């Protein structure tokens, strides 16, 4: 992350901390994984789309809010993942597996994991391999920059 991005990232995190008061676990995860300006699904961090803590093992099933059981998702990424949980459980589980792999790494996302995340986004938003409704995809697509990422791949 270059100096300009780091400054912008710190500003957004500070604003969100003041507005939303991130949990201790989420703050530790941000420190450990250094997510830059996007979440673990590729959704962009903005003032109106702050980070949230996703429980890999659901709270209602005994999952605790701790680093090992978490994923860093933006608000919109989290809502999209919840939509997948109820409409396409296969895609939901594939994201959960990526989250587990990231947690095993205990550090910033490497190139292989990033490729898998972007691959899931391509499969989801452009090839629609998971048969998510076009209206749903259109709504959430505004929170990604996938078109630019495709050119880089």
C-alpha positions as CSV (number, residue, x, y, z in Angstrom):
1,X,0.0,0.0,0.0
2,X,1.6,3.3,-1.0
3,X,1.7,6.4,1.2
4,X,-1.3,8.1,-0.4
5,X,-3.5,5.0,0.0
6,X,-2.3,4.5,3.6
7,X,-3.2,8.1,4.5
8,X,-6.6,7.7,2.9
9,X,-7.2,4.3,4.5
10,X,-6.3,5.7,8.0
11,X,-8.6,8.6,7.5
12,X,-11.5,6.3,6.5
13,X,-10.8,3.9,9.4
14,X,-10.6,6.8,11.8
15,X,-13.9,8.2,10.6
16,X,-15.6,4.8,10.8
17,X,-14.2,4.2,14.3
18,X,-15.6,7.5,15.4
19,X,-19.0,6.9,13.8
20,X,-19.4,3.1,14.3
21,X,-17.0,2.1,17.0
22,X,-15.4,-1.0,15.6
23,X,-15.2,-4.0,17.9
24,X,-11.9,-5.0,19.4
25,X,-11.7,-8.1,17.3
26,X,-12.3,-6.2,14.1
27,X,-9.7,-3.6,15.0
28,X,-7.1,-6.4,15.7
29,X,-8.0,-8.0,12.4
30,X,-7.5,-4.7,10.5
31,X,-4.1,-4.3,12.2
32,X,-3.2,-7.9,11.4
33,X,-4.5,-8.3,7.9
34,X,-4.0,-4.7,6.6
35,X,-6.9,-4.8,4.2
36,X,-6.1,-1.5,2.4
37,X,-9.3,-0.2,0.8
38,X,-11.4,-3.3,0.3
39,X,-12.9,-6.2,2.2
40,X,-12.3,-9.9,1.9
41,X,-14.9,-10.2,-0.8
42,X,-13.4,-7.3,-2.9
43,X,-16.0,-4.7,-1.9
44,X,-14.6,-1.2,-1.6
45,X,-14.2,0.5,1.8
46,X,-15.8,4.0,1.8
47,X,-17.2,6.3,4.4
48,X,-20.7,5.0,3.6
49,X,-19.5,1.4,3.3
50,X,-17.5,0.7,6.5
51,X,-16.0,-2.5,7.7
52,X,-18.0,-5.0,9.7
53,X,-17.1,-8.2,11.5
54,X,-18.5,-11.4,9.9
55,X,-18.7,-14.5,12.1
56,X,-17.5,-17.5,10.1
57,X,-19.1,-19.7,12.7
58,X,-22.4,-18.0,13.3
59,X,-23.0,-16.3,16.7
60,X,-26.3,-18.2,17.1
61,X,-24.3,-21.5,16.7
62,X,-21.7,-20.5,19.4
63,X,-19.3,-18.6,17.2
64,X,-17.4,-15.9,19.1
65,X,-16.2,-12.5,18.0
66,X,-12.6,-13.3,17.8
67,X,-9.9,-13.0,15.1
68,X,-9.9,-16.7,14.3
69,X,-13.7,-16.7,13.7
70,X,-13.9,-13.5,11.7
71,X,-13.8,-12.0,8.3
72,X,-13.4,-8.4,7.4
73,X,-16.4,-7.4,5.3
74,X,-17.8,-4.0,4.4
75,X,-21.4,-3.3,5.2
76,X,-22.5,-4.0,1.6
77,X,-20.2,-7.1,1.3
78,X,-21.7,-8.4,4.5
79,X,-25.3,-7.9,3.2
80,X,-24.4,-9.6,-0.1
81,X,-22.9,-12.5,1.7
82,X,-26.1,-12.8,3.8
83,X,-28.1,-12.7,0.6
84,X,-26.0,-15.6,-0.7
85,X,-26.5,-17.6,2.5
86,X,-30.2,-17.6,1.9
87,X,-30.2,-17.8,-1.9
88,X,-27.1,-19.7,-2.9
89,X,-25.5,-21.6,-0.1
90,X,-22.8,-23.1,-2.4
91,X,-21.4,-19.6,-3.1
92,X,-21.7,-18.7,0.6
93,X,-19.7,-21.8,1.6
94,X,-17.1,-21.0,-1.0
95,X,-16.6,-17.6,0.4
96,X,-16.5,-19.1,3.9
97,X,-13.6,-21.4,2.8
98,X,-11.7,-18.4,1.4
99,X,-12.2,-16.6,4.8
100,X,-10.8,-19.7,6.6
101,X,-7.7,-19.7,4.3
102,X,-7.1,-16.0,5.0
103,X,-7.3,-16.6,8.7
104,X,-4.8,-19.4,8.5
105,X,-2.4,-17.1,6.7
106,X,-2.4,-14.7,9.8
107,X,-1.3,-11.8,7.6
108,X,-2.2,-9.6,4.6
109,X,-3.9,-11.4,1.7
110,X,-1.4,-12.9,-0.7
111,X,-1.6,-13.0,-4.5
112,X,-3.1,-16.5,-4.6
113,X,-5.9,-15.6,-2.2
114,X,-6.5,-12.3,-4.0
115,X,-6.9,-14.2,-7.3
116,X,-9.4,-16.5,-5.7
117,X,-11.4,-13.6,-4.3
118,X,-11.4,-11.8,-7.7
119,X,-12.3,-15.1,-9.4
120,X,-15.3,-15.5,-7.2
121,X,-16.3,-11.9,-8.0
122,X,-15.9,-12.6,-11.7
123,X,-18.0,-15.8,-11.4
124,X,-20.6,-13.9,-9.5
125,X,-20.9,-10.5,-11.2
126,X,-19.9,-11.2,-14.8
127,X,-20.5,-14.9,-15.5
128,X,-23.2,-15.3,-12.9
129,X,-22.3,-18.9,-12.4
130,X,-24.3,-18.9,-9.1
131,X,-27.5,-17.7,-10.7
132,X,-27.9,-14.7,-8.5
133,X,-30.7,-12.4,-9.7
134,X,-29.6,-9.6,-12.1
135,X,-31.3,-7.0,-9.9
136,X,-29.3,-8.1,-6.9
137,X,-26.0,-8.2,-8.8
138,X,-26.7,-4.7,-10.2
139,X,-27.4,-3.3,-6.8
140,X,-24.2,-4.6,-5.2
141,X,-21.9,-4.1,-8.3
142,X,-21.7,-0.4,-7.5
143,X,-19.7,-1.2,-4.4
144,X,-17.0,-3.0,-6.4
145,X,-14.5,-2.0,-9.0
146,X,-14.4,-5.3,-10.7
147,X,-14.3,-4.0,-14.2
148,X,-11.0,-2.4,-13.5
149,X,-9.7,-5.5,-11.8
150,X,-10.6,-7.6,-14.8
151,X,-8.2,-5.6,-16.9
152,X,-5.4,-6.2,-14.5
153,X,-5.9,-10.0,-14.4
